[in-house]
Amino acid sequence: MRAVVHDRYGSPEVLRIEEVPVPAPGPGQVLVEIAATSVNLSDWEGLTGSPAYARLGGVRAPRRRVLGSDIAGRVTQVGTGVTGFRPGDEVYGDNLALLGGFAEYAVAAESALAPKPAALTFAQASTLPQAGAIALQGTVGADAGRRVLINGAGGGSGSFAVQLAKRLGAQVTGVDNAHKLDFMRSLGADDVLDHRREDFTRHGPYDLVLDLVAYRSVFAYRRALARGGRYRCAGGTVRALLRVLTVGAVAARVTGRRMGVLVVRQGPASFTRLADLCVAGEVTIHVDRTYALDDVAEALASVGEGRALGKVVVELRR
Ligand SMILES: NC(=O)c1ccc[n+]([C@@H]2O[C@H](COP(=O)([O-])OP(=O)(O)OC[C@H]3O[C@@H](n4cnc5c(N)ncnc54)[C@H](OP(=O)(O)O)[C@@H]3O)[C@@H](O)[C@H]2O)c1
């Protein structure tokens, strides 16, 4: 089968297309013929090996040669002990543990997958698992009237988070680069800020801050919070995340605020609710562009370099 492989961390130039054997599903696993795999910032991080948490399990060289975690496709083979799926079933899920989505076939744990809703295309379904889990868990508490700020709101998880927070009745401020301001408004954001020109920690205060790209000092983040407010970060530099977990947690508590790192629960229960909302027409999926398998490097760069509005998808078949 054709797969996009890399043997070292680096820029998209380290990626190449290779003929590799089709993987065999082990116990509790299924083989999926990939129809579409969406790109997440975590794929870019796995390609470049940065931030440092992207090297967990593979400090010098990548542990998995084929990236791609948010897969959608058809089951072609099942391993021993699999009871939930049969060959021919249409599935989707976040295969973060095994990756392999930028290839014609990938092996995934049965427990990572859900049946694909018939009303969604494979490309649409592939956008939901990882970004949806972050957005659903990151917007808990974005209730009616709450002032919510989402940093990185024009990207994959952010585009869902803005819509979910608005749906709950929150007053939403979206922060991203200048190119994404109109896009964030179109998602429903009440206010938008260009992170290259404005410092959101000098705006507010906010009752909830969901930060998808944390890199500032915890004292700056605390300044943006109203009393009783909560800051959660899902990604960013390791230094910023460690500071949030340590100094930030304490500094926030003594002033009646909360700060922490959002460790996202995975598995179908964490994203199928968003799929239901998309099928019902209550949340819109924004696919900026689809790419062929040959163009995975370009697809990854468009996300890693911040050009994509919403989600980017690598589509192999429909
Ligand atoms: N905590 C967990 O359990 C967990 C699980 C999976 C993934 N994650 C993490 O969650 C994060 C979310 O990723 P995603 O896929 O939604 O990313 P994405 O689609 O790339 O969106 C991130 C957005 O943030 C913008 N941005 C970058 N730097 C910024 C800054 N300083 N201020 C404001 N906006 C900025 C980017 O545009 P520009 O680059 O142009 O600025 C981009 O629009 C990733 O870091 C990923 O590793 C966490």
The ligand as a Gaussian input file, in Angstrom:
#p B3LYP/6-31G(d) Opt

LIG

0 1
 N       -4.575000      18.300000      25.934000
 C       -4.819000      17.206000      25.206000
 O       -5.185000      16.150000      25.735000
 C       -4.671000      17.293000      23.715000
 C       -5.031000      16.250000      22.865000
 C       -4.859000      16.411000      21.497000
 C       -4.335000      17.608000      20.996000
 N       -3.989000      18.600000      21.866000
 C       -3.443000      19.904000      21.443000
 O       -4.502000      20.812000      21.232000
 C       -4.037000      21.879000      20.405000
 C       -5.163000      22.230000      19.431000
 O       -4.853000      22.019000      18.121000
 P       -5.754000      22.305000      16.830000
 O       -5.665000      21.049000      16.016000
 O       -7.057000      22.904000      17.163000
 O       -4.818000      23.447000      16.187000
 P       -4.948000      24.321000      14.872000
 O       -6.029000      23.827000      13.999000
 O       -3.574000      24.494000      14.296000
 O       -5.391000      25.716000      15.511000
 C       -4.544000      26.506000      16.304000
 C       -4.768000      27.963000      15.912000
 O       -4.050000      28.796000      16.824000
 C       -3.443000      29.865000      16.099000
 N       -2.342000      30.391000      16.869000
 C       -1.045000      30.027000      16.864000
 N       -0.344000      30.749000      17.751000
 C       -1.234000      31.569000      18.337000
 C       -1.118000      32.542000      19.348000
 N        0.050000      32.832000      19.895000
 N       -2.235000      33.172000      19.743000
 C       -3.443000      32.904000      19.179000
 N       -3.614000      32.000000      18.200000
 C       -2.509000      31.331000      17.788000
 C       -3.055000      29.218000      14.791000
 O       -2.842000      30.168000      13.761000
 P       -1.372000      30.831000      13.558000
 O       -0.367000      29.725000      13.632000
 O       -1.387000      31.504000      12.231000
 O       -1.200000      31.869000      14.557000
 C       -4.258000      28.325000      14.533000
 O       -5.284000      29.041000      13.864000
 C       -2.703000      21.384000      19.805000
 O       -1.640000      22.050000      20.468000
 C       -2.656000      19.900000      20.153000
 O       -1.376000      19.386000      20.385000
 C       -4.164000      18.464000      23.201000

